Amino acid sequence: MPSPEIYDVTIIGGGPVGLLLAYQLTRFELSVCLIEKQDKNTLEGRYGRAITLFPRTLELLDQLDLVQPMLQQGFACRSSVTYKDGVRQFPGKVWTFMENIQGTVFDFALVLRQMYTEDILRERLDKKRVSYHGSKECVGFEIGLDDSEYPVTVHCSGPGGMMTAKSKYLVGADGGHSLVRRYANIPFDGDSSEDQWIRIDGIVETNMPINRAYGAIETTTHGNVLWAPLDHGATRIGYAYTPEIAAKYPEGVTEEVAVNEAIACLRPFSLEFKEVHWWTLYKIGQRMARTFATHNNRVFICGDAAHTHSSGAAQGLNTGIHDAVNLAWKLALEVHGLSYPEVLDTYTTERQSAVQRLLNYDKDISLLMTHKWPAWYDGDPNADPNVLLGEIFNNAAPFNTGLGISYEANVINQPWESSTEAAVGVQPGTRAPDTELTAPGTFQSVRMHQVLRNRCQFHAIVFTGGDIKTSKLDLVPLREYLDNHPELSRHPAIAWLTVCGSAGCSPYEVLGMTGFGDTYFDARGIAHYAYKLDPRKGMLVVIRPDGLIAFTCALDGETIWQHFSRILKTQPQKNRS
């Protein structure tokens, strides 16, 4: 048996969630061992179910410098269509929220099949910091009871024999049948139904008038049929494989069956498959792990390993990406000894709250898409379920796009605590608005999110008022405090930024002093308005590494450090070693 390989983190599962997590951790200067049991060079290993990336997910990928190659290959969908009996329905249902996405430059859904997403992520891995092992399967792990620095031991088998890796942490991103979740004895609560859906991808020809928009085709035989334009000119069709349809095929489902029923569900439009790339038949269910972390926060799960549901709202990969982004920066701060353990605890609480909302919502839409009523429905049983389905999708638009996902108050998301003033600004735990700023000198417009790259740092943004003479009453004491408190001004997990409420030839002359980090102008008050700040006075807004608001407070050094000291340690230490 060769000597164990040593890493900061071992990840089981080399799908998009595991790859994204590895990419981030290496970007944050951690070493990673990535284990994938499939051979991704085979056709079977390359195709997968996930296709749609919604706006908030694209923002997260953009802040990690990943979105541009995806835009080169994906299909940006801003329109939807609903058909019934060959007639276009007005108003449309289900996917109409795609037509009115606001507040982001990513005002569309990017349709890109999982194989291409994985290719991009795999290409971007830092080969010096990550060791990728394909065709290797985890067969077990142990967590040492001592205080060693690398207490996690993982055993893998595959071509070439056994391999052992030791690490500080283990993450299971190994799908709905997760070995990590099962070996960690984490209960997987929820339900499975007998309802089955088919998804089939390929190159098609059809006389359906609008066929390059996200579509819903209302049928009485195949449920609410999904029509999704894919990358590279392909199309996905998804439909309910009802007991009535199944009775026609006692020998089971084959590719020919999947094609024939796709043709049937599109009638009266014609449909011909020029190529079939991939198809699947699967049962619908909603499950969530009772916890996303165990063994004293040494073992984590994310993506399908932590939760499973239908593909009805196209949220699977989006939810997994949000898991990976939420976990990565918290785990990196912990390994670098920069944060308190309570920060890492919030991974489970934050992500479980978002997933639970998705599961509740998914139960309803998966039933309605199969022409069944939810248990709570007490209306006309002979009514059209597509009407209620459309209403639910419309009400859930902020959640579907991801722009409205938020988290409750915790050690990171700290509410305004002043007893003399009302709460001000954007709310902790919500998405930081992406607003226009102006660069010094060139006066070129830049977006806030372009400035806030995810580098595993909190962004402490000093917003000054439009009247700098008045603002200096706040700025000078803050400058003096920071000069005397390097634990705040030079903390490696804090990046400072100034957004000045006026403009001039240089930041120094406008502010009358050196800015707090880089300075951008907001002379028209666009950013101040977006962040709901009083344009007459200064304010601090702190944004988490994942682009959510952590807290807001006055420009008082002691108050600012009180907030940060709940999250960050004064001096970097070796955590858990």
PAVEXDO-736356 format. One record per residue (C-alpha): x, y, z. Coordinates in steps of 0.5 Angstrom, whole numbers, plus 500, padded with zeros to 3 digits. Layout:
<nodes>
XYZ...
</nodes>
This chain:
<nodes>
500500500503507498504512503497517504497523500496529504491535502487540506480538503478531499472532495468526493464527486467530480461533477459540477458542484465538486469541480466548482468547490475544488476550483474555489478552494484552490483559488483560496490557496488550499490544496485539494484531492478530487475523487470522481468514480466515472470516466468523464471521457466516455459518452455515458460519463459526460452527459447529465441532467442539469442545463439551466443557470439562472441570473444569481448563479451567473453572478456568483460564477462571474465573481469567480471569473468563470462566466465568460467561457460559459457565455461563449457556448451557452444559449441565453434565453430571455423569452418563453412560450406556452402552447396548448392543442397547437395554439399559443396561449396568452398570457403564457405560463410557467416560464414567463418570469424569464421575460422580466428579469431586472436589477442584473446584467444577467437578465436571462437564463443561460442554457448550457448542458452539464458536460460543457459546464464540467469541461470549463470547470475542469480546464480552469482547475489549478493543477498545482493545487488540485490532484484530480483522480478519475475512475476512482471510487471512495470505498470508505473513510475514518475520522481520527479521534486525536487532535492531528492536523489531518484527521480525515483518512479516505480510501479509494479504489480503481485502476492502479489499485488502492489509494489513501488520502489524508486531509483536514476536511472531507466534502461529499459532492457525490450525488443523490446516492452519496456514499459520504452521506451514508458512511457519515450516518446522516439521515436523508429525510423526505419522500419518493413518489411513483411519478416518473418523468422522461428527459431527452436531448438531441437535434430536432426539426419541428414546425412548432412556430416558436421553438428557440424559447423556453416552452411549456406545452400543456397536454392531457396525456404527458402533463406540462411538457418542457421544451428547452432550447439547448446549447449547440442548436440542441433541444431538450424535451421533458414529459410525464411518463404516466401509468397510462403511457407505461402500460403501452410498453410492458418491456420497459423504456428504450430510446425508441420509446422516449423518442416516440412519446416525445413526438406524441406529446408535441402533437399537433406539431411535427417532430423529428429527431436528427440526433439523440444525445441523451435520455433518462427516465427517473422517479420524482421525490424530495429529500434533504439531509438532516444536516449538511455537516457532521463529525464536528464540522470535519465532514460536509455534503453539498449538491445532490448529496445533500438534497434531491428534487424534481427538475421541474423548476430547473433548480438542481444545479443552481442550488448545488452551486449556491451550496458550493459557493457558500461552503468554499469561502467559509471553509477557506477562512477556517483552514487559514485560521481567520474566522471563528467556528460559528462562521462555518456552522452557518453553512448548514443553517443557511443552505438548509433554509433555502433548500427547504423552501425549494422542496416545499415548492417543488412538491407542488409544481411536480404534482401539477406538472403531472396533472395532479393536485397538491394535498392543500388544494381545495378548489375545483378538481376539474379546473386546469392545473396549469393555471395554478402552476403558472401562479406558483411560478410567477410568485416564486420568480425571485426565488427561481432567478436566485436574486431574491434568495436571502438568509436569516440573521446569524453571526455573519448577517448582523442586523442594525443594532442602534437604539436611536436610529431606524434600520438603514440600508439593505438588509443583512443576508440579502443580495448586494445590488449590482449598481453603477460606479464611475472609475477615477480619471476615465469616468468610465462606468463599472459595475459594483459586482465587477469590483467585488470579486470573490477572493475570500474577503469581506468587502468593507465599503465606505460610502461617503455623503455628497457633501465631503466637508460634512462627510469628513466629520466621519472620515477623519476619525475613521482614518485615525482609528484604522491607522491605530488599529491594523487588526482592522485596517490590514486584516487579510480577510477584509478588503476596503473600498470607498464609494464617494458621493461626488467626483473630481480629478483625483480621489485624494483631492475629492476626499481630502485624504487617502481613500479607504482602499480603491475609490470609485465615484457615485456623483449621481447617487445611483449606488447610494440609492440602490443601497438605500443610503442617506446621500447626505452622510457616510455609512459602511456596508460590508459585503460577504465574499459570496456577494450578500450583505453582512451588515451595515453601520455608521462610520465609527471604527470601534463599531465596525470592529465590534461587528467584525470581531464576532466573525474574524480572529484578530490574528491568523491562527492554525485552526483545528490543528
</nodes>
